[in-house]
Amino acid sequence: MNWRYVVLSDQISFMDLVELTKRIQAKELSSVEVTRHQIDRIDSLDGSLKSFILKTPELALQQARQVDDEIMRGEKKGPLHGAPLGIKDLCWVKGVTATGGMPLHAEFVPREDGTVVRKLRNAGAIFLGMLRMTEGAFADHHPDVPSPVNPWGSSHWTGVSSSGSGVATAAGLCFGSIGSDTGGSIRFPSVANGLTGLKPTWGLVSRYGAYELAATLDHLGPITRTAADAAAMLGAMAGADVKDPTASLREVPDYLATIGDGIRGLRIGIDASWNARGTDEDTLAMLSGMIGLVTELGGVVKAIRFPDETAMIKNWLPLCGVEAAVAHQSTYPAQKLRYGAPMAGLLDLGLRLSAVDYQRMILDRISFRGQLDAVFQDIDLILAPAQPIGSPTNDRMKDLGTDPDFNADMLRFTAPFDMSGHPTITLPGGLTTEGMPIGFQFVSDHFNESLLFRAAHAVQQASDWHRRRPAEYLAASIP
């Protein structure tokens, strides 16, 4: 092959995904050499970060050789062609063990790709391995499974449940990853690790071939370092699926085609009282700066009243428990001793719920969704925190999943949008006084992800928070 080789420095691991694949497709970089570099980086650094539960170097190199061959033949499959990605352990990859964060499933080897994995494979992506996650995609890691380590600071929370996805992407071990969000599990790791995460409209991305936590709350989406990279991934992941009848039949837009259209004239809704409720000073200062930036970019800030989310916060845990109990009925409670305490507690809660209480929650949820839909009649986007605490320590988060009041506090800005199915994009907006990343989210009406990407890209073109990297891993030297 007549590649114009360059010496691969460690800095290439932090290149934007869309820039990397352009260079691969222009034959400035070899997909095989980039993939080897990433494999070496994972081998060198992930012993301390613990983001991968299973590495797949043979598969990755096989896929990379195929990419190089395709490009030499003049084939170009789009912006993911040649992109080394990490796969959350939730998703099926044919022939690769998928545990869902549960030792109970340690012997499960899928015989087919899940739909999202198949679509990414068809788009020319390269799979570096399976990324660690919390048990069953709930609040905490199984006691027998090591927890990933935040590359910005080992004493700080990585976000859950897509913890490995956030850590690997932030540390430059992959160029993007799959996450899932049932109560905040794309947004929490994105905030914690200084990343961009897209929780799509419920139904935009098929859930076939992914372990369920709660069927009507689960969303699969990308975790990346930029809005453009997330747009590239979502464009490949989204769309109809005959194996998932809940997947939308809508045509998937070219999100990258309109990402540069800016936000001039867009109406940005702000509920200052809701945003401030229980929110720490670092996050409030960051939000103030973002509101100022959005205004400078031509956005029209409008005061709104966010619908009362009290019932959504109160109902999220038992509703999730009911749906999780259905998903785990073949192994729980029959194998209860193989479950960790938080996950077992969630399932027990679901099993105790009465049908009358469940129906009341369904009606509350329908009402809230309608009220939130009405808000979007007068605005284009909502700007809000993604979590109330800028960058909590691991010690502060130890009661997540077991303390109902603390759960409610943490879920205030995330769970309502899982309950309603509205899409959100989370992106970094600053640093705490301790130098840890903090972030915020834009929210749009259903199936308006293009608007989210426009807003996020505009902010990222006018700021550099998404360019900040954990210094230790930015400077890491790979033997």
MOWO-V681638 format. One record per helix or strand of 2 or more residues. SS is the DSSP state (H for helix, E for strand). FROM is the first residue (numbers start at 1). TO is the last residue. If there is no record, write none. Layout:
ss->SS from->FROM to->TO
ss->SS from->FROM to->TO
//
This chain:
ss->H from->10 to->14
ss->H from->17 to->25
ss->H from->31 to->49
ss->E from->52 to->55
ss->H from->57 to->72
ss->E from->84 to->88
ss->E from->96 to->97
ss->H from->103 to->105
ss->H from->115 to->122
ss->E from->126 to->131
ss->H from->135 to->137
ss->H from->163 to->170
ss->E from->177 to->181
ss->H from->187 to->193
ss->E from->196 to->199
ss->E from->219 to->224
ss->H from->227 to->237
ss->H from->255 to->257
ss->E from->267 to->270
ss->H from->272 to->276
ss->H from->281 to->296
ss->E from->300 to->303
ss->H from->310 to->327
ss->H from->336 to->338
ss->H from->341 to->352
ss->H from->355 to->375
ss->E from->381 to->385
ss->H from->404 to->410
ss->H from->415 to->420
ss->E from->424 to->431
ss->E from->437 to->444
ss->H from->449 to->461
ss->H from->465 to->467
ss->H from->471 to->474
//
